[in-house]
Amino acid sequence: MLALVAGNGGLPGHLARAVPVQPILARIEGTSPEIGTDLTFRLDRIASFMDALKARCVTELCFAGAVRRPEFEPGKAEARSQPYVDRIVAALEKGDDGALTILLQIFEAEGFVIRAAHDLAPDLLPVAGIPTQGRPAPEDIKDAARADAVLAAIGAADVGQACIVRKGQVIAVETSCGTDWMLESLDRRPDGPGGIFAKAPKPGQDRRVDLPTIGPGTATRVAAAGLSGIVIEAGGVMVLDREETVQVANDSGIFLWVRRP
């Protein structure tokens, strides 16, 4: 039996519809998935959560959807969960990726198999190419190469998975505030229109979880920010509602480039 551990957005619902057997649906506390859920997952109650999963014969887990760093009081965890919480808190001091690795290790040590979202729904990973009517200009191609170096740097530092580059200059990078906040912060950009929004996974990250995702909303916000297009890594970024995303891009006059790494 599969359980989806759901964060914000439409990805959990897409996966629930993609798998042949209805999964158990668990909401990460503090998130609002676009789908109804059966359980709530709290880090300070992780032992009880695993008990609840086992009682429902769950053997596989898939983490899906956007999640901000949770707020909880480590000293108030239930007794059985405290050793797990101590490990996670120690890892958080080194960054979110380290804490996520520890979290997966905890579940795996209890016998759960971690499944990647794109394994459950392979259609989420588009093939390399340009599915939109618009295409990148030579300047955009140069900016994409510049974005490679930026994404490698901020990813290695566990900062983010996206950036905006225009004429070789870095206009913005994604932080813990997220992609939407970064794009909306360009409302008062002083440099004029143009530039690319680039997104890729962090170097060496566990691709079973937290793989970057874009969708129709991303295309809408990229166009509203006055950018020329979107560049994503082929095989490393999921596209939710692909047909709608391409249509929004076409209607907005921006391109989508699924670029080989």
C-alpha positions in Angstrom: 0.0 0.0 0.0 1.2 3.5 -1.0 0.8 6.6 1.1 1.2 10.1 -0.3 2.7 12.6 2.2 1.3 15.8 0.8 2.4 19.4 0.9 0.9 22.4 -0.9 -0.1 22.5 -4.5 -1.6 20.2 -7.1 1.1 17.6 -7.3 -0.4 15.2 -4.6 -3.7 15.2 -6.5 -2.0 14.5 -9.8 -0.2 11.5 -8.2 -3.4 10.2 -6.5 -5.1 10.1 -9.9 -2.1 8.5 -11.6 -1.6 5.4 -9.5 -3.8 2.4 -10.1 -4.9 1.9 -6.4 -6.2 4.7 -4.3 -3.3 5.6 -1.8 -3.5 6.6 1.8 -3.3 10.4 1.9 -1.5 12.2 4.6 -1.2 16.0 5.0 2.0 17.6 6.3 0.9 19.9 9.2 0.9 23.5 8.1 0.2 22.8 4.5 -3.0 22.9 2.4 -2.9 20.2 -0.3 -5.5 20.5 -3.2 -6.9 17.1 -2.2 -8.6 15.6 0.9 -6.4 13.7 3.3 -6.8 10.8 5.8 -3.9 11.6 8.2 -1.8 14.5 9.5 2.0 14.2 9.7 3.8 16.2 12.5 7.5 15.8 13.0 7.1 15.8 16.8 4.7 12.9 16.4 6.6 10.9 13.8 6.6 7.7 15.8 2.8 7.8 16.1 2.5 8.7 12.4 4.5 5.6 11.4 2.3 3.5 13.7 -0.7 4.8 11.9 0.8 4.0 8.5 1.7 0.5 9.5 -1.8 0.0 10.9 -3.1 0.8 7.4 -0.6 -1.7 5.8 1.4 1.1 4.2 4.8 -0.1 2.8 5.6 2.7 0.4 5.8 6.5 0.8 5.9 9.3 -1.7 6.5 12.9 -0.5 4.9 15.4 -2.9 4.1 19.1 -2.8 5.7 22.2 -1.6 6.7 22.5 2.0 8.2 25.3 4.1 10.5 24.5 7.0 8.1 23.3 9.8 7.8 25.2 13.0 7.7 22.9 16.1 9.0 22.8 19.6 11.6 20.0 19.8 11.3 19.7 23.6 7.6 19.0 23.4 7.8 16.0 21.1 6.1 12.8 22.3 8.5 10.6 24.2 8.9 7.9 21.4 9.5 10.6 18.8 12.1 12.6 20.7 15.1 10.6 19.5 14.0 11.1 15.9 13.3 14.8 16.5 16.8 15.3 18.0 18.4 13.9 14.9 16.3 16.1 12.6 17.0 19.2 14.6 20.7 18.6 14.6 20.6 18.1 10.8 18.6 21.3 10.3 21.5 23.3 11.6 23.4 22.2 8.4 20.5 22.9 6.1 17.2 21.6 4.9 18.7 19.0 2.6 20.5 17.3 5.5 17.3 17.2 7.6 15.4 15.7 4.7 18.1 13.0 4.3 17.7 12.1 8.0 13.9 12.1 7.7 14.1 9.6 4.8 16.6 7.4 6.7 14.2 7.3 9.7 11.3 6.0 7.5 13.5 3.6 5.6 14.9 2.2 8.9 11.3 1.4 9.8 10.8 -0.6 6.6 9.2 2.0 4.3 10.2 2.3 0.7 10.5 5.9 -0.6 9.0 6.4 -4.1 9.7 9.3 -6.3 6.8 11.3 -7.7 8.1 11.0 -11.3 8.3 7.2 -10.9 4.6 7.1 -10.0 3.7 9.5 -12.9 6.5 9.5 -15.5 4.5 12.0 -17.6 5.6 14.7 -15.1 9.1 14.7 -16.7 9.0 16.2 -20.3 11.4 15.2 -22.9 14.1 17.7 -24.0 13.0 20.3 -26.5 10.9 23.4 -26.9 7.2 22.6 -26.8 6.1 26.3 -27.1 5.6 28.5 -30.2 8.1 30.9 -28.8 11.8 30.0 -28.9 14.8 31.3 -27.0 16.8 34.1 -28.6 20.6 34.0 -28.8 20.7 36.2 -25.7 18.5 33.8 -23.8 20.8 30.9 -24.7 23.7 32.8 -23.2 21.7 33.6 -20.1 20.8 29.9 -19.7 24.5 29.0 -19.6 25.1 31.7 -17.0 22.2 30.3 -15.0 23.9 26.9 -14.9 26.7 28.3 -12.8 24.3 30.2 -10.6 22.1 27.2 -9.9 25.1 25.0 -9.2 26.3 27.5 -6.6 23.1 28.2 -4.8 22.2 24.5 -4.9 25.4 23.4 -3.4 24.9 26.0 -0.7 21.4 24.5 0.0 19.8 27.9 -0.9 17.4 27.3 -3.8 16.6 25.7 -7.1 15.8 28.7 -9.3 17.2 32.0 -10.5 16.6 34.8 -13.0 19.2 36.0 -15.4 19.1 38.9 -17.8 21.9 39.9 -20.2 24.3 37.8 -18.1 23.4 39.5 -14.9 21.7 37.7 -12.0 18.5 39.5 -11.2 17.2 37.2 -8.4 17.8 33.8 -6.8 15.3 31.5 -5.1 15.6 31.3 -1.3 13.5 29.7 1.4 10.7 32.1 0.5 10.1 30.1 -2.6 9.7 30.6 -6.4 6.4 32.6 -6.3 7.9 35.1 -3.9 11.0 35.5 -6.0 8.9 36.2 -9.2 6.5 38.5 -7.5 9.4 40.5 -6.1 10.2 41.6 -9.7 7.2 43.9 -9.8 9.5 46.9 -9.3 12.5 45.7 -11.3 14.6 48.6 -12.5 16.3 46.8 -15.5 13.5 46.5 -17.9 11.8 43.5 -19.5 13.6 40.3 -20.7 15.6 37.6 -19.1 15.0 34.0 -18.2 13.6 32.0 -15.3 15.8 28.9 -14.8 15.1 26.0 -12.6 17.1 22.8 -11.8 17.6 20.3 -9.0 20.4 20.9 -6.5 23.7 19.1 -7.2 23.7 15.7 -5.7 20.2 16.0 -4.2 18.1 12.9 -3.5 15.8 13.0 -6.5 13.2 10.9 -4.8 12.0 14.0 -2.9 11.9 17.8 -3.5 12.4 17.6 -7.2 11.6 21.1 -8.7 8.2 21.5 -10.2 6.6 24.2 -12.5 3.1 24.5 -13.8 0.6 26.9 -15.3 0.9 29.3 -12.4 4.7 29.5 -13.0 4.2 30.4 -16.6 1.7 33.1 -15.6 4.0 34.7 -13.1 7.0 34.5 -15.4 5.1 36.4 -18.0 3.8 38.9 -15.5 7.4 39.6 -14.4 8.3 40.6 -18.0 10.6 37.7 -18.6 11.2 36.1 -22.0 10.9 32.5 -21.0 11.4 29.5 -18.8 14.4 27.1 -18.9 14.3 23.8 -17.0 16.6 20.9 -16.8 15.4 17.9 -18.8 15.0 14.9 -16.4 15.3 17.2 -13.4 12.2 19.4 -13.3 8.6 18.2 -13.3 5.9 20.0 -15.2 2.4 19.8 -13.7 -0.5 20.1 -16.1 1.9 20.2 -19.0 -0.6 21.0 -21.8 -2.1 23.9 -19.8 1.4 25.2 -19.0 2.4 25.2 -22.6 -0.9 26.9 -23.6 -0.4 29.6 -20.9 3.1 30.2 -22.2 1.9 30.4 -25.8 -0.9 32.8 -24.8 1.6 34.9 -22.9 4.2 35.0 -25.5 7.0 33.3 -23.5 8.9 30.2 -24.3 9.5 26.9 -22.4 12.8 25.3 -23.0 13.4 21.8 -21.6 17.2 21.9 -21.8 19.6 19.0 -21.7 21.9 19.2 -18.7 
